[in-house]
Amino acid sequence: MKKAVVLLSGGLDSATALYVAKNKGYRCFCLVFDYGQRHRREIGRAKKVASSAGCQIKVLKIALPIRSSSLIDKKIKIRQKCSPKDLNKIPSTYVPARNIIFLSFALSYAEGLGAEAIFIGAHAQDYSGYPDCRPEFFRAFDRVSAVGTKSGVENRKIKIFIPLLNKNKAQIIRLGNRLGVPFELTWSCYRGGNRPCGRCDSCYFRARGFREAGVIDASLK
């Protein structure tokens, strides 16, 4: 069976990307990062999603060299319910070069496993504010994979799949719903409380996505 490494965060986007990979017939190996984020709730949710999907999971603890993001430094304020004028601004939740780092580890893992693919759940809403979620970034990284690995130079390039790239949150939720994604196990809130805060960007976009998709968010029951 063909293999894929899936970057899994515990959120609904990466969970949907995992189920897309499974639907394509890949045996999936989930890679989760413990990088000093504000809370560990999303890591716990990622473990539950991987278990529900019957996939192996590896949690990799890494230390980033600087704490300049509100996802890492609790002293930095998290933006709440961004307005349209903020959509193209890089938010405080941006972690410097995070996807470059994550994909580099995933590429190493995939090559070692003999995997053919890497799946990441980045999408249109993300790349409006995050530089390393843009289509041109993924095209560039795909080129790096081709020229910077043994697999690439031996014409066995590891393919980077971004199956949600051109979808909005509602479209992702509809897709995940069709694929049987256990959305009730996922976590989106940037804060790590007992329940989602309902105020941060991530909570706002999640709630709007479920509403526009016409799907009930089972995680709130």
C-alpha positions as CSV (number, residue, x, y, z in Angstrom):
1,M,0.0,0.0,0.0
2,K,1.3,3.5,-0.8
3,K,2.2,5.6,2.2
4,A,1.8,9.3,3.1
5,V,2.9,11.5,5.9
6,V,0.1,13.8,7.1
7,L,0.7,16.9,9.1
8,L,-1.9,16.8,11.8
9,S,-2.6,19.7,14.2
10,G,-5.8,18.6,15.9
11,G,-7.9,21.1,13.9
12,L,-10.6,20.4,11.4
13,D,-8.5,21.3,8.4
14,S,-5.7,18.9,9.0
15,A,-8.2,16.2,10.1
16,T,-10.0,16.6,6.7
17,A,-6.7,16.4,4.9
18,L,-6.0,13.1,6.7
19,Y,-9.3,11.7,5.6
20,V,-8.7,12.9,2.0
21,A,-5.4,11.0,2.1
22,K,-7.1,7.9,3.4
23,N,-9.8,8.2,0.8
24,K,-7.1,8.2,-1.9
25,G,-5.9,4.9,-0.6
26,Y,-2.8,6.0,1.4
27,R,-1.6,4.3,4.5
28,C,-1.2,7.4,6.7
29,F,1.5,8.3,9.2
30,C,0.5,11.4,11.2
31,L,3.1,13.9,12.3
32,V,2.2,16.2,15.2
33,F,4.5,19.0,16.5
34,D,4.9,20.0,20.1
35,Y,6.6,23.4,19.5
36,G,5.8,25.2,22.7
37,Q,2.3,26.4,21.7
38,R,0.0,28.1,24.2
39,H,-1.8,24.9,25.1
40,R,-1.5,21.1,24.6
41,R,-5.2,20.6,23.9
42,E,-4.7,20.5,20.2
43,I,-2.1,17.8,20.6
44,G,-4.5,15.6,22.6
45,R,-7.2,16.1,19.9
46,A,-4.7,15.2,17.1
47,K,-4.0,11.9,19.0
48,K,-7.8,11.2,19.1
49,V,-8.3,12.0,15.4
50,A,-5.4,9.7,14.4
51,S,-6.7,6.9,16.6
52,S,-10.2,7.3,15.2
53,A,-8.7,7.1,11.7
54,G,-6.6,4.0,12.6
55,C,-3.4,5.7,11.8
56,Q,0.0,5.8,13.4
57,I,1.0,9.0,15.0
58,K,4.4,10.6,15.9
59,V,4.5,13.6,18.2
60,L,7.7,15.5,17.7
61,K,8.9,18.0,20.3
62,I,10.9,20.9,18.9
63,A,12.2,24.1,20.3
64,L,11.8,27.2,18.1
65,P,14.5,29.8,18.5
66,I,12.3,32.8,19.2
67,R,8.9,33.4,20.8
68,S,7.5,36.1,18.6
69,S,4.0,34.7,18.0
70,S,0.8,34.9,20.1
71,L,0.5,31.1,19.6
72,I,3.7,30.7,21.7
73,D,4.0,33.8,23.8
74,K,1.0,34.3,26.1
75,K,2.1,37.9,26.6
76,I,1.2,38.7,23.0
77,K,-2.5,39.4,22.4
78,I,-4.5,37.1,20.2
79,R,-6.6,38.9,17.6
80,Q,-10.4,38.6,18.0
81,K,-12.9,38.3,15.1
82,C,-10.9,40.0,12.4
83,S,-12.6,42.5,10.2
84,P,-12.4,42.5,6.4
85,K,-9.6,45.1,6.5
86,D,-7.5,42.7,8.5
87,L,-7.8,39.7,6.2
88,N,-4.6,40.5,4.3
89,K,-2.6,41.5,7.3
90,I,-0.2,38.9,8.8
91,P,-1.8,38.2,12.3
92,S,0.0,37.8,15.6
93,T,-0.7,34.1,15.4
94,Y,1.9,33.8,12.6
95,V,4.8,31.6,13.7
96,P,7.9,32.4,11.8
97,A,8.5,29.9,9.0
98,R,6.4,27.3,10.7
99,N,5.3,25.5,7.5
100,I,8.8,25.5,6.2
101,I,10.0,23.8,9.4
102,F,7.1,21.4,9.6
103,L,7.3,20.4,5.9
104,S,11.1,19.9,6.2
105,F,10.6,17.4,9.1
106,A,7.7,15.8,7.1
107,L,9.9,15.4,4.1
108,S,12.6,13.8,6.1
109,Y,10.1,11.4,7.7
110,A,8.5,10.6,4.4
111,E,11.8,9.8,2.7
112,G,12.9,7.6,5.6
113,L,9.5,5.7,5.5
114,G,9.6,5.3,1.7
115,A,6.4,7.3,1.5
116,E,5.2,8.8,-1.8
117,A,3.4,11.8,-0.5
118,I,2.9,14.5,2.2
119,F,-0.5,16.0,3.0
120,I,-1.0,19.4,4.6
121,G,-4.3,21.1,5.4
122,A,-3.5,24.6,4.4
123,H,-6.3,26.5,2.5
124,A,-7.4,29.8,1.0
125,Q,-8.4,31.4,4.2
126,D,-5.0,30.7,5.7
127,Y,-2.9,32.1,2.8
128,S,-4.7,35.4,2.9
129,G,-2.7,36.1,6.1
130,Y,0.1,33.6,6.3
131,P,3.1,33.8,3.9
132,D,3.9,30.1,4.1
133,C,0.3,29.0,3.2
134,R,0.4,30.6,-0.3
135,P,0.2,28.5,-3.5
136,E,3.6,30.0,-4.6
137,F,5.2,28.8,-1.4
138,F,4.0,25.2,-1.9
139,R,5.2,25.3,-5.5
140,A,8.6,26.4,-4.3
141,F,8.8,23.7,-1.6
142,D,7.8,21.1,-4.1
143,R,10.8,22.2,-6.1
144,V,13.0,21.9,-3.0
145,S,11.7,18.3,-2.5
146,A,12.7,17.5,-6.1
147,V,16.2,18.8,-5.9
148,G,17.1,18.4,-2.3
149,T,16.4,14.7,-1.6
150,K,17.7,11.4,-2.7
151,S,14.2,10.4,-3.7
152,G,13.9,13.5,-5.9
153,V,17.2,13.1,-7.7
154,E,16.4,9.4,-8.3
155,N,13.1,10.5,-9.9
156,R,11.0,9.3,-7.0
157,K,10.0,12.7,-5.9
158,I,7.7,12.9,-2.8
159,K,4.6,14.8,-3.8
160,I,3.3,17.6,-1.6
161,F,-0.6,17.5,-1.6
162,I,-2.5,20.5,-0.4
163,P,-6.1,19.2,-1.1
164,L,-7.9,22.1,0.6
165,L,-5.9,24.9,-0.9
166,N,-8.6,26.5,-2.9
167,K,-11.5,25.8,-0.5
168,N,-13.0,28.0,2.1
169,K,-14.0,26.7,5.5
170,A,-17.6,25.8,4.6
171,Q,-16.4,23.8,1.6
172,I,-13.8,22.0,3.8
173,I,-16.5,21.2,6.4
174,R,-18.9,19.8,3.7
175,L,-16.0,17.7,2.3
176,G,-15.0,16.4,5.7
177,N,-18.7,15.6,6.5
178,R,-18.9,13.5,3.3
179,L,-15.7,11.7,4.3
180,G,-16.8,11.0,7.8
181,V,-14.3,13.3,9.6
182,P,-14.9,13.2,13.4
183,F,-15.2,16.9,13.7
184,E,-16.3,16.4,17.3
185,L,-12.8,15.4,18.2
186,T,-11.1,18.4,16.6
187,W,-10.1,21.7,18.3
188,S,-9.7,25.1,16.7
189,C,-9.6,27.7,19.5
190,Y,-6.3,29.5,19.9
191,R,-6.9,29.5,23.7
192,G,-6.7,26.3,25.7
193,G,-9.8,26.6,27.9
194,N,-12.3,23.9,28.8
195,R,-14.4,25.1,26.0
196,P,-13.7,27.2,22.8
197,C,-13.5,30.9,23.6
198,G,-15.8,31.8,20.7
199,R,-13.9,35.1,20.2
200,C,-10.6,34.4,18.5
201,D,-10.1,34.3,14.7
202,S,-10.1,30.6,14.6
203,C,-13.3,30.2,16.6
204,Y,-15.0,32.8,14.4
205,F,-14.0,31.2,11.1
206,R,-15.0,27.7,12.4
207,A,-18.4,28.9,13.6
208,R,-19.1,30.7,10.3
209,G,-17.9,27.7,8.3
210,F,-20.3,25.3,10.0
211,R,-23.1,27.8,9.7
212,E,-22.5,28.4,6.0
213,A,-22.0,24.6,5.4
214,G,-25.4,23.9,7.0
215,V,-23.7,21.4,9.3
216,I,-23.9,21.2,13.1
217,D,-20.6,21.4,15.0
218,A,-20.8,18.3,17.1
219,S,-17.9,19.4,19.2
220,L,-20.2,22.0,20.9
221,K,-22.8,19.5,22.0
